[in-house]
């Protein structure tokens, strides 16, 4: 089980959650969000920001494993 949360920080203590949903597998996340499986796997395994994630208005995407199957 995985949780995918997409949010945007609006200020120091305010954020807007755009998406927060649990999924059975990474493939389900990729299909729902319209991303490739490799992009989703990259987001779930690497905690460091990539170059493409360092834009001022890029949303934060967190994919966290919440349960082993």
C-alpha positions in Angstrom: 0.0 0.0 0.0 1.2 3.5 -0.9 0.0 7.0 -0.1 0.4 9.7 -2.7 0.1 13.2 -1.6 0.4 16.2 -3.8 0.4 19.6 -2.2 1.7 23.2 -2.7 3.1 25.4 0.0 1.4 28.8 0.0 3.4 30.3 2.8 5.3 29.5 5.9 2.5 27.7 7.6 -0.1 27.2 4.9 -0.3 24.5 2.2 -3.0 23.4 -0.2 -3.5 19.7 -0.7 -4.3 18.9 -4.3 -4.4 15.1 -4.0 -4.2 12.6 -1.1 -5.1 9.0 -1.9 -4.0 5.5 -1.0 -3.0 3.0 -3.7 -2.4 -0.7 -3.9 0.8 -0.3 -6.0 3.0 2.2 -7.8 1.5 1.2 -11.2 -1.9 2.4 -9.9 -0.4 5.7 -9.0 1.1 6.1 -12.4 -2.1 5.3 -14.2 -4.2 7.7 -12.0 -1.7 10.6 -12.3 -0.8 10.1 -16.0 2.9 9.6 -15.2 5.1 6.8 -16.3 5.9 4.0 -13.8 9.5 5.0 -13.8 8.6 8.6 -12.8 6.5 7.3 -9.9 9.2 4.9 -8.8 11.8 7.7 -8.9 9.5 9.9 -6.8 8.9 7.2 -4.2 12.5 6.0 -3.9 14.4 9.3 -3.9 13.8 11.9 -1.2 16.2 14.5 -2.7 14.6 17.1 -5.1 15.5 16.6 -8.7 16.4 19.5 -11.0 12.9 19.4 -12.5 11.3 19.8 -9.0 13.1 23.0 -8.1 10.9 25.4 -9.9 9.1 28.1 -7.8 5.6 26.7 -8.5 6.3 23.0 -8.7 4.0 21.1 -6.3 5.4 18.8 -3.7 4.8 15.1 -4.5 5.3 12.6 -1.7 4.8 8.8 -2.2 5.2 6.9 1.0 4.9 3.1 1.5 2.4 2.6 4.3 2.0 -1.2 4.4 3.8 -4.2 3.1 1.7 -6.7 1.2 
